[in-house]
Amino acid sequence: MNVDALADLIRGRRPCVALTGAGISTESGIPDFRSPNGIWARYDPMEYATIDAFLDDPVKVWDFYGRRLQVLGDAEPNDGHVALAELEERGWVHAVVTQNIDRLHERAGTRTLVEVHGSIRTSSCLDCGTVVPLADVVELLPVPPCPACGRVLKPDVVMFGELLPAAQIAHAEQLACDAGVLLVVGSSLEVYPVAGLPLQTLANGGAVAIVNHGSTPFDTRATVVIDGGAGETLRALADRLE
Ligand SMILES: [Zn+2]
């Protein structure tokens, strides 16, 4: 069975670094926004999710983002998030690099977490730099102003047209280079620069394993490929790596 092969791979090639995408959070009720039924099928990302849209009309973008926060706030970590936190606790997983902004890894107990697309954890003022935690932002909806200067806050998630946070990307690249195994979970590896991380692992002699519904461009170069759900697969993996 493939989960046995995955467990053997991780046993033989620590440290394992997990790279997670939207697919690990769909089981928590957060739809993959790139899927045909996802949020960008109904809302034009150019109108709601670019930095230019935000700068032009922050009220419109917050109307959309506030509703997203509600969905994300109601979601709970699932077996996949919990299993990764357990594997870190036991020393099998060294770190989690995620494209998700939903905080579910943190809430499941993951300690070394690199969020390359930012997080809903805070919003910031582009004028004076004040940082406001999520709980306070929610109180200030629908259009949260900076408590210091009054300008509309910007969510600390990476919008289309913005650069990814350099320190997080550098950390993710270092982890990918040092990984004995890069365990990709719930990502179709189509969005750069994150999609380049498996190449860095392979170039440095590490192995790549993939747990995803559907194929990815790296399937042929991966040592183990499991076409399955994140929750069920990672639970089974954690049970084998006591
Ligand atoms: Zn301010």
Boltz pocket constraint, residues with backbone or C-beta under 6 A from the ligand:
constraints:
  - pocket:
      binder: B
      contacts: [[A, 125], [A, 126], [A, 127], [A, 128], [A, 129], [A, 130], [A, 146], [A, 147], [A, 148], [A, 149], [A, 150], [A, 151]]
      max_distance: 6.0
